Amino acid sequence: MTINLFSNQITTPSGLTPGSRGEAFGMRPETVGAVSYFALSTEATRSLRGGGGKKRVRIALPGGSPVVCSLNQEVNSAGSVTLSGVPEGGGLAGNCNLVVENGQVSGIIDTLRGRYRIVPLGSGNAHAVVQIRTEAFPNEGPTLRK
């Protein structure tokens, strides 16, 4: 069975303006690509509460193409649920890492198509899925001097 993380796309939540997108997500503005807003599904809220084992989760991404992740689920002593695994069909490339805490989901999804961040917005069920523009990060590799 595949669980849909989100039930439907929603309009831009109040309090967010296009000029403050990066700040709203705790990111530098130049690293923010496409953004979509979704409501967390009741199915996900119910299914991701606890209990170990594997889960198959469909996550909507900006641009309309979802990713399905096969995830292992663990519950820690504080009651947070951690889900980690890989996107289906991606071979060895990519990963999916989600944390469910207080009824909200945060996480990072790496696929062949790109990197995405899931950010809860406020205390309700609204979440943003943010494409991360990795090319905007500085090259932090070692530099060689002659």
C-alpha positions in Angstrom: 0.0 0.0 0.0 1.3 3.5 -0.9 0.6 6.3 1.5 0.1 9.8 0.1 2.0 12.3 2.3 -0.1 15.2 1.1 -3.8 15.4 0.3 -4.0 18.4 -2.0 -2.1 21.4 -3.2 -3.0 24.7 -1.4 -2.6 28.3 -2.2 0.3 30.3 -0.7 -0.3 30.3 3.1 -0.8 33.7 4.7 2.3 35.5 6.0 4.5 34.4 3.1 5.4 36.9 0.4 7.5 36.2 -2.7 10.3 38.4 -1.4 10.7 36.5 1.8 10.6 32.9 0.5 14.1 32.0 1.5 13.8 33.5 5.0 10.4 31.8 5.5 12.1 28.4 4.9 15.3 29.1 6.8 17.3 29.2 3.5 19.2 31.8 1.6 16.9 33.2 -1.1 19.2 32.2 -4.0 19.0 28.6 -3.0 15.2 28.5 -3.2 13.9 27.1 -6.5 10.3 26.1 -7.2 7.9 25.9 -4.2 4.6 24.2 -3.8 2.3 24.2 -0.8 0.4 21.1 0.3 -1.9 20.0 3.1 -0.7 16.9 5.1 -3.0 14.0 4.4 -5.1 12.4 7.2 -3.8 9.1 5.8 -0.2 10.1 6.4 -1.1 11.5 9.9 -2.6 8.2 10.8 -0.1 5.9 9.2 3.1 7.6 10.2 2.4 7.9 13.9 4.4 5.0 15.0 5.1 1.3 14.6 8.1 0.1 12.8 8.5 -1.6 9.5 8.5 -0.5 5.9 6.4 2.2 4.4 5.8 3.2 0.8 5.2 7.0 0.7 4.2 9.1 -2.3 5.5 12.7 -2.0 4.2 15.5 -4.3 7.0 17.7 -5.6 6.9 21.1 -7.3 6.1 20.7 -11.0 3.6 18.0 -10.5 5.8 14.8 -10.6 5.6 12.9 -7.4 8.3 10.6 -6.0 7.6 7.3 -4.2 10.0 6.4 -1.4 10.4 3.0 0.2 11.1 3.9 3.8 12.1 2.2 7.1 10.3 3.6 10.1 11.7 4.0 13.6 10.2 5.6 16.7 12.6 7.2 19.2 12.0 7.5 22.9 10.7 11.1 22.6 7.9 9.9 20.2 9.4 11.3 17.0 9.2 9.1 14.0 12.1 8.9 11.6 11.7 7.5 8.1 14.6 6.8 5.9 15.1 5.1 2.6 15.4 5.6 -1.2 13.3 6.8 -4.0 11.9 3.9 -6.1 13.3 3.6 -9.6 16.4 5.7 -8.7 18.8 2.8 -8.5 21.5 3.6 -6.0 21.1 7.3 -6.5 19.0 9.4 -4.1 17.6 9.2 -0.6 14.5 10.1 1.4 14.7 11.2 5.0 11.6 12.4 6.9 10.9 13.2 10.5 7.4 13.3 11.9 7.1 15.3 15.1 4.0 16.8 16.7 1.9 16.0 13.7 4.2 17.7 11.2 6.7 16.4 8.7 10.1 17.8 7.8 12.7 16.2 5.5 15.1 16.1 2.6 14.4 14.2 -0.6 17.3 13.6 -3.1 16.3 12.3 -6.5 17.9 12.2 -9.9 15.7 15.2 -10.7 16.9 17.3 -7.8 17.0 17.9 -4.1 13.8 19.0 -2.2 13.1 20.1 1.4 9.8 19.6 3.2 9.1 22.4 5.6 6.1 22.6 8.0 4.4 26.0 8.0 3.0 27.1 11.3 1.0 24.9 13.6 -1.5 23.5 11.1 -1.2 20.9 8.4 0.3 23.2 5.7 3.7 22.2 4.4 6.0 23.6 1.7 8.0 21.4 -0.7 11.0 23.5 -1.7 13.3 22.7 -4.6 16.9 23.4 -3.4 19.0 25.1 -6.0 22.3 23.3 -5.1 24.2 25.2 -7.8 23.7 28.3 -5.7 25.9 26.9 -2.9 29.5 27.9 -2.9 32.0 25.3 -3.9 33.6 24.3 -0.6 36.0 21.8 -2.0 39.7 21.9 -1.2 41.7 24.5 -3.0 45.3 23.9 -4.1 47.9 26.6 -4.1 51.1 26.5 -6.1 
